[in-house]
Amino acid sequence: MLREEKIPFETEDLDEEILFLVSQTFKAISDPTRIRILNLLSKREHSVNEIGETLNLKQSTVSHQLSFLKNLRLVKFRREGTTLYYSQDDEHVMAILQQTIDHAKHN
């Protein structure tokens, strides 16, 4: 019989701020549009226009979703002239997203 490896969890209760941030992070990666954007940004940075063209989304939709993700520090941007280039900003969340995608493909 195989031994099941247990993941250690903290025994103390989580404070309200941490609970809120965790729930908002899961909310961010539970939306199909945001998943598509994060998946795209996991490969390399893209401008808002490139994201819209690649994913067939309106610029306003892309901007709205990027704002949500930026507020959670899941994406970051740099400015080059008048163009903003976005990239992923949290390898932990990107790893969770990739593991979840791999899990979905496995089944």
Secondary structure, DSSP 8 states (H G I E B T S, - for coil): ----------SS---HHHHHHHHHHHHHTTSHHHHHHHHHHTTS-EEHHHHHHHHT--HHHHHHHHHHHHHTTSEEEEEETTEEEEEE--HHHHHHHHHHHHHHHH-
